[in-house]
């Protein structure tokens, strides 16, 4: 297991000329320069997705609207993002991605991290809606030699390079049999589980940036599979544009989360950012007794993350 120090500062940098292929390690500079073949990269093609997955709807959508959606999700830059890590999967993909973003990451409380033979559930706040998952997966993946699984919205499961660490969760209905089996296999395995109990990323509510209410599922799973819970506070935020758009959408009583379409743009705005991750003490699954409901215990852990670790 690759141990992390009490406070480790990681600086990920990379400059990647698209005309080269292969992997170059520049040891003298302390940089790992990953040069990949873009032809082998995973790509997002919104037009193709709509045409093949929803042909009836596709025929009714004006082409200019599809182009607009491609611009909103920043499809061109998304595909460049995937191209920079072509050929990599799982934790390696995550590590190279944050290297390409030139991030500085401060880690606090790493001495509290459980040993590898103690599978836990890492429950974190969700400030960014994308890059926080990438960073947390890279950090814990490095610490536990790649033995992690990351619970994600099932709409993200189409990202091929990350299928070996992603566990799809249906946020809007019942789990299919295959997905339920995959979820069970993850929890009975020796892998560490990473989850964002709020489901959606943080919003600005009454002037404060905070998660929506944490769901009880991680508490229920902790009890069912006898996994301790490690609370995590991820110190980061999105842009004012994102929070303002979310609040305007809410004022207009629009149910569709329009702001979520802009999360890729929020991710790219965060290049060269400084993030701090705070790890708390692991909480025994036996602590979650019947004195509170699973939902009440979820709220207790959420409050601990914001009031103690922050």
C-alpha positions in Angstrom: 0.0 0.0 0.0 1.4 3.4 -0.9 1.2 5.4 2.3 0.4 9.1 2.2 2.1 11.5 4.7 0.3 13.4 7.5 0.1 16.3 5.1 1.0 15.7 1.5 1.0 18.3 -1.1 0.7 16.9 -4.6 1.3 19.0 -7.7 0.2 17.5 -11.0 1.5 19.0 -14.1 1.7 17.9 -17.7 2.3 19.5 -21.1 1.1 17.2 -23.9 1.9 17.8 -27.6 -0.8 15.9 -29.5 1.5 14.9 -32.3 3.5 12.4 -30.2 2.6 9.0 -28.9 4.1 6.9 -26.0 4.9 7.7 -22.4 7.8 10.0 -21.4 8.9 10.3 -17.8 10.9 13.5 -17.2 12.5 12.6 -13.8 14.7 15.6 -13.5 11.7 17.9 -13.6 9.6 15.8 -11.3 7.0 15.6 -14.0 5.3 12.7 -15.6 4.6 13.5 -19.2 1.9 11.3 -20.7 1.7 11.3 -24.4 -1.2 9.3 -25.8 -2.7 8.3 -29.1 -5.9 10.4 -29.6 -7.3 7.8 -32.1 -7.7 5.3 -29.2 -9.4 7.8 -26.9 -12.9 7.6 -25.6 -15.1 10.3 -27.2 -18.3 12.0 -26.4 -20.6 12.5 -29.5 -23.9 14.0 -28.4 -25.3 13.9 -31.9 -24.5 10.2 -32.2 -25.8 9.4 -28.7 -29.2 11.0 -29.4 -29.4 9.4 -32.9 -28.8 5.9 -31.6 -30.3 6.0 -28.2 -33.4 8.1 -28.9 -34.0 8.1 -32.7 -37.6 9.3 -32.5 -36.7 12.3 -30.4 -33.6 12.9 -32.4 -35.6 13.4 -35.6 -37.6 16.1 -34.0 -34.7 18.1 -32.5 -33.4 21.0 -34.6 -29.8 20.6 -35.4 -29.0 24.0 -34.0 -30.3 22.9 -30.6 -28.0 19.9 -30.7 -25.1 22.2 -31.6 -26.1 24.4 -28.6 -26.1 21.5 -26.2 -22.7 20.4 -27.5 -21.4 23.9 -26.8 -22.9 24.0 -23.3 -21.3 20.7 -22.3 -18.1 21.8 -23.9 -17.9 18.6 -26.0 -14.8 19.7 -27.9 -12.8 20.2 -24.6 -14.3 17.1 -23.1 -12.9 15.0 -25.9 -9.5 16.7 -25.6 -9.7 15.8 -21.9 -10.3 12.1 -22.7 -7.6 12.2 -25.5 -4.9 13.3 -23.0 -5.5 10.0 -21.1 -6.1 7.7 -24.0 -5.1 4.1 -23.2 -5.4 4.6 -19.5 -8.2 3.3 -17.3 -9.4 3.5 -13.7 -7.1 5.1 -11.1 -4.3 5.6 -13.7 -6.8 7.6 -15.8 -7.8 9.7 -12.7 -4.2 10.4 -11.8 -3.2 11.5 -15.3 -6.3 13.7 -15.5 -5.5 15.7 -12.4 -1.9 15.9 -13.6 -3.1 17.5 -16.8 -5.1 20.0 -14.8 -2.0 21.1 -12.9 -3.8 20.8 -9.5 -2.2 21.3 -6.1 -3.8 19.0 -3.5 -3.3 19.4 0.3 -4.2 16.2 2.3 -5.0 16.5 6.0 -5.7 13.6 8.4 -4.1 10.9 6.2 -2.7 9.3 9.4 -6.3 8.4 10.2 -6.9 6.4 7.0 -7.7 2.8 7.8 -5.4 0.0 6.8 -6.0 -1.8 3.4 -7.4 -4.9 5.2 -10.2 -2.8 6.6 -12.7 -2.1 3.8 -14.6 1.1 4.5 -17.1 3.6 3.0 -15.6 7.0 2.3 -18.5 9.5 2.5 -17.7 13.0 1.2 -19.4 16.3 0.5 -19.7 17.0 -3.2 -18.7 20.6 -3.9 -17.7 20.3 -7.6 -19.9 17.6 -9.2 -17.1 16.0 -11.2 -13.5 17.0 -10.5 -13.9 16.2 -6.8 -14.6 12.6 -7.7 -11.6 12.5 -10.0 -9.3 13.8 -7.3 -10.6 11.7 -4.5 -10.4 8.5 -6.6 -6.8 9.4 -7.6 -5.8 10.0 -4.0 -7.4 7.0 -2.4 -6.6 4.9 -5.5 -2.9 5.6 -5.0 -3.1 5.0 -1.2 -4.9 1.6 -1.6 -3.1 0.4 -4.7 -6.1 0.8 -7.0 -8.4 -1.1 -4.8 -11.3 1.3 -4.8 -14.8 1.5 -6.2 -16.7 4.7 -6.9 -20.5 4.9 -6.7 -21.7 7.1 -9.6 -24.9 8.1 -11.3 -25.6 5.5 -13.9 -25.6 8.0 -16.7 -21.8 8.2 -16.2 -21.3 4.5 -16.7 -21.0 5.0 -20.4 -17.4 6.4 -19.8 -15.5 3.3 -20.9 -12.1 4.1 -19.3 -13.6 4.2 -15.9 -15.9 1.2 -15.9 -13.5 -0.9 -13.9 -13.8 1.4 -10.8 -17.4 2.9 -11.4 -20.4 1.3 -9.8 -23.6 2.6 -11.4 -26.4 3.8 -9.2 -29.9 4.5 -10.6 -30.8 7.8 -9.1 -34.3 7.9 -10.5 -35.7 4.3 -10.1 -35.0 0.8 -9.1 -31.6 -0.9 -9.7 -31.6 -3.5 -12.5 -30.6 -7.0 -11.6 -27.2 -6.7 -13.1 -26.5 -3.4 -11.5 -27.7 -4.7 -8.1 -25.4 -7.7 -8.4 -22.5 -5.4 -9.3 -23.3 -3.2 -6.3 -23.4 -6.2 -4.0 -20.1 -7.5 -5.3 -18.4 -4.1 -4.7 -19.6 -4.1 -1.0 -18.5 -7.6 -0.2 -15.1 -7.1 -1.9 -11.9 -5.8 -0.3 -12.2 -2.5 -2.2 -12.7 0.8 -0.5 -16.0 2.4 -1.5 -16.2 6.1 -2.3 -19.6 7.9 -2.3 -21.1 11.3 -2.3 -24.3 10.8 -0.2 -25.9 14.0 -1.4 -26.1 12.6 -4.9 -26.0 16.1 -6.5 -23.2 18.6 -6.1 -23.4 21.5 -3.6 -25.5 24.6 -4.0 -25.4 28.0 -2.5 -28.2 28.2 0.1 -28.7 31.3 2.1 -25.3 32.5 1.1 -23.5 29.3 2.2 -22.2 26.6 -0.1 -23.3 23.3 1.2 -24.6 19.9 0.0 -28.2 19.1 -0.3 -29.4 16.6 2.4 -27.3 13.4 2.5 -29.3 10.3 1.6 -29.4 7.4 4.1 -28.1 4.7 1.7 -24.5 4.8 2.8 -25.6 4.2 6.4 -27.8 1.3 5.4 -25.0 -0.3 3.4 -22.5 0.3 6.2 -24.7 -1.7 8.6 -25.6 -4.4 6.0 -22.0 -5.1 5.0 -20.4 -4.2 8.3 -18.2 -1.4 6.8 -16.9 1.5 8.9 -17.5 5.0 7.5 -14.7 7.5 6.9 -16.1 11.1 6.8 -14.4 13.3 4.2 -14.5 17.1 3.7 -13.5 18.2 0.2 -12.6 22.0 0.3 -13.6 23.5 -3.0 -16.3 25.4 -4.8 -17.8 26.1 -8.3 -18.2 29.5 -9.9 -20.8 32.1 -8.9 -22.3 31.6 -12.4 -23.2 28.0 -11.5 -24.8 28.8 -8.1 -26.7 31.8 -9.6 -28.0 29.7 -12.4 -29.2 27.0 -10.0 -31.0 29.6 -7.8 -32.6 31.2 -10.8 -33.8 27.8 -12.1 -35.2 27.1 -8.6 -37.0 30.5 -8.5 -38.6 29.7 -11.9 -39.8 26.3 -10.5 -38.0 24.4 -13.3 -37.5 20.8 -12.3 -34.8 20.0 -14.9 -31.4 20.8 -13.4 -30.2 23.0 -16.2 -27.1 24.0 -14.2 -25.8 20.4 -14.3 -25.2 20.7 -18.1 -22.5 23.3 -17.3 -20.6 21.0 -14.9 -18.0 20.1 -17.6 -17.3 23.9 -18.0 -17.0 24.2 -14.3 -14.4 21.4 -14.3 -12.3 23.1 -16.9 -12.5 26.4 -15.0 -10.8 24.7 -12.1 -7.5 24.1 -13.9 -4.5 25.0 -11.7 -6.7 25.1 -8.6 -5.7 24.3 -5.0 -7.9 21.8 -3.2 -7.7 20.5 0.4 -9.1 17.2 1.5 -9.7 16.5 5.2 -10.1 12.9 6.4 -11.9 12.1 9.6 -11.6 9.2 12.0 -13.3 6.0 10.8 -16.6 5.5 12.5 -17.6 1.9 13.4 -20.6 0.5 11.6 -21.8 -0.6 15.1 -22.1 3.0 16.1 -25.2 3.4 13.9 -27.6 1.7 16.3 -31.4 2.0 16.5 -31.3 5.1 18.6 -31.6 7.0 15.3 -33.0 6.1 11.9 -30.6 5.6 9.0 -31.7 9.1 7.7 -31.0 10.7 11.0 -27.6 9.0 11.2 -26.8 10.3 7.7 -27.6 13.8 8.9 -25.4 13.3 11.9 -22.4 12.4 9.7 -23.2 15.2 7.3 -23.1 17.7 10.2 -19.8 16.2 11.4 -18.2 16.7 8.0 -19.2 20.4 7.9 -18.8 21.3 11.6 -15.8 19.2 12.6 -13.7 18.6 9.5 -14.3 21.9 7.7 
